Amino acid sequence: MQTTINIEGKDINIETSAAADRALGNRGQPLLAEMELYFSCLIRKQVRFHDAGDFDNEVSVADGLNVRFRPVMTAKCDITYEGNEPPLSDFPIVKPQAYIPHWLHIDFRRGEWVGEFGYIS
């Protein structure tokens, strides 16, 4: 599937592979693809997948797929933390349109959701 959605006044091109379309059709609950932009010592971008319906700012792409953009940060730049991930909090951005990506690609490989997003069309 290929479509365009609008988040915060900015268009995002969404593309799902044929495998992702099949996997979405087999789910009992919609999937949320969360485009996470992480601000800390460095900037990291990552797509996280959750069951849809539990988060603010979800935008419906199609039946079975929702998307949201979430900028996050850590309290301080520190590599010593417990667990696999540092504790995150939402990062308030004054002009989010400048940070919202241009595109999102979603695939389903070896039983796992895979996604990437970018800023150059």
One Martini backbone bead per residue (centre of mass of N, CA, C, O) as a GRO file, in nm:
protein
  121
    1MET     BB    1   0.100   0.035   0.018
    2GLN     BB    2   0.006   0.375  -0.076
    3THR     BB    3   0.025   0.684   0.116
    4THR     BB    4  -0.114   0.987   0.264
    5ILE     BB    5  -0.047   1.185   0.547
    6ASN     BB    6  -0.133   1.404   0.832
    7ILE     BB    7   0.099   1.584   1.047
    8GLU     BB    8   0.093   1.888   1.166
    9GLY     BB    9   0.070   1.983   0.845
   10LYS     BB   10   0.228   1.719   0.736
   11ASP     BB   11   0.332   1.520   0.489
   12ILE     BB   12   0.323   1.152   0.467
   13ASN     BB   13   0.475   0.881   0.328
   14ILE     BB   14   0.323   0.561   0.296
   15GLU     BB   15   0.480   0.229   0.309
   16THR     BB   16   0.384  -0.106   0.230
   17SER     BB   17   0.429  -0.418   0.214
   18ALA     BB   18   0.297  -0.715   0.128
   19ALA     BB   19   0.364  -0.850   0.400
   20ALA     BB   20   0.236  -0.629   0.576
   21ASP     BB   21  -0.050  -0.646   0.462
   22ARG     BB   22  -0.098  -0.939   0.549
   23ALA     BB   23  -0.042  -0.900   0.856
   24LEU     BB   24  -0.260  -0.688   0.903
   25GLY     BB   25  -0.500  -0.879   0.811
   26ASN     BB   26  -0.429  -1.092   1.064
   27ARG     BB   27  -0.510  -0.897   1.268
   28GLY     BB   28  -0.716  -0.807   1.552
   29GLN     BB   29  -0.540  -0.541   1.579
   30PRO     BB   30  -0.422  -0.253   1.552
   31LEU     BB   31  -0.139  -0.085   1.437
   32LEU     BB   32   0.145   0.093   1.572
   33ALA     BB   33   0.351   0.340   1.423
   34GLU     BB   34   0.635   0.475   1.585
   35MET     BB   35   0.799   0.778   1.542
   36GLU     BB   36   1.114   0.804   1.687
   37LEU     BB   37   1.270   1.095   1.830
   38TYR     BB   38   1.595   1.105   1.977
   39PHE     BB   39   1.711   1.309   2.245
   40SER     BB   40   2.060   1.356   2.326
   41CYS     BB   41   2.370   1.316   2.256
   42LEU     BB   42   2.206   1.203   2.026
   43ILE     BB   43   2.040   1.117   1.732
   44ARG     BB   44   1.749   0.904   1.706
   45LYS     BB   45   1.585   0.672   1.486
   46GLN     BB   46   1.264   0.499   1.539
   47VAL     BB   47   1.055   0.214   1.503
   48ARG     BB   48   0.765   0.147   1.682
   49PHE     BB   49   0.556  -0.126   1.801
   50HIS     BB   50   0.198  -0.131   1.859
   51ASP     BB   51  -0.092  -0.122   1.991
   52ALA     BB   52  -0.357   0.036   1.917
   53GLY     BB   53  -0.523   0.304   2.123
   54ASP     BB   54  -0.297   0.405   2.369
   55PHE     BB   55  -0.232   0.681   2.215
   56ASP     BB   56  -0.142   0.976   2.129
   57ASN     BB   57  -0.171   1.099   1.804
   58GLU     BB   58  -0.325   0.914   1.624
   59VAL     BB   59  -0.314   0.802   1.280
   60SER     BB   60  -0.502   0.697   1.027
   61VAL     BB   61  -0.431   0.505   0.739
   62ALA     BB   62  -0.575   0.220   0.782
   63ASP     BB   63  -0.686  -0.068   0.816
   64GLY     BB   64  -0.474  -0.160   1.089
   65LEU     BB   65  -0.331   0.145   1.072
   66ASN     BB   66  -0.118   0.344   1.272
   67VAL     BB   67   0.023   0.677   1.339
   68ARG     BB   68   0.316   0.833   1.500
   69PHE     BB   69   0.479   1.114   1.651
   70ARG     BB   70   0.782   1.093   1.878
   71PRO     BB   71   0.940   1.300   2.078
   72VAL     BB   72   1.239   1.236   2.272
   73MET     BB   73   1.399   1.215   2.606
   74THR     BB   74   1.649   1.270   2.834
   75ALA     BB   75   1.758   1.410   3.121
   76LYS     BB   76   2.047   1.283   3.045
   77CYS     BB   77   2.375   1.227   2.948
   78ASP     BB   78   2.385   0.868   2.990
   79ILE     BB   79   2.517   0.529   2.994
   80THR     BB   80   2.409   0.484   3.295
   81TYR     BB   81   2.167   0.231   3.302
   82GLU     BB   82   1.883   0.051   3.346
   83GLY     BB   83   1.860  -0.167   3.109
   84ASN     BB   84   1.798  -0.128   2.757
   85GLU     BB   85   1.667   0.156   2.828
   86PRO     BB   86   1.618   0.464   2.868
   87PRO     BB   87   1.448   0.697   3.013
   88LEU     BB   88   1.154   0.850   2.882
   89SER     BB   89   1.043   1.164   2.741
   90ASP     BB   90   0.875   1.401   2.629
   91PHE     BB   91   0.940   1.638   2.359
   92PRO     BB   92   0.909   1.966   2.334
   93ILE     BB   93   0.793   2.120   2.032
   94VAL     BB   94   0.730   2.410   1.875
   95LYS     BB   95   0.804   2.296   1.559
   96PRO     BB   96   0.719   1.992   1.443
   97GLN     BB   97   0.732   2.012   1.127
   98ALA     BB   98   1.054   2.006   1.116
   99TYR     BB   99   1.055   1.681   1.230
  100ILE     BB  100   0.876   1.559   1.039
  101PRO     BB  101   0.864   1.327   0.826
  102HIS     BB  102   0.832   1.221   0.481
  103TRP     BB  103   0.873   0.904   0.554
  104LEU     BB  104   0.729   0.555   0.565
  105HIS     BB  105   0.845   0.220   0.619
  106ILE     BB  106   0.682  -0.109   0.603
  107ASP     BB  107   0.754  -0.434   0.738
  108PHE     BB  108   0.753  -0.811   0.722
  109ARG     BB  109   1.004  -1.011   0.894
  110ARG     BB  110   1.029  -1.300   1.043
  111GLY     BB  111   0.780  -1.200   1.240
  112GLU     BB  112   0.864  -0.886   1.203
  113TRP     BB  113   0.865  -0.559   1.252
  114VAL     BB  114   0.962  -0.305   1.005
  115GLY     BB  115   1.118   0.028   1.023
  116GLU     BB  116   1.136   0.348   0.842
  117PHE     BB  117   1.261   0.689   0.839
  118GLY     BB  118   1.256   1.017   0.660
  119TYR     BB  119   1.377   1.345   0.502
  120ILE     BB  120   1.430   1.237   0.212
  121SER     BB  121   1.257   1.198  -0.094
   0.00000   0.00000   0.00000
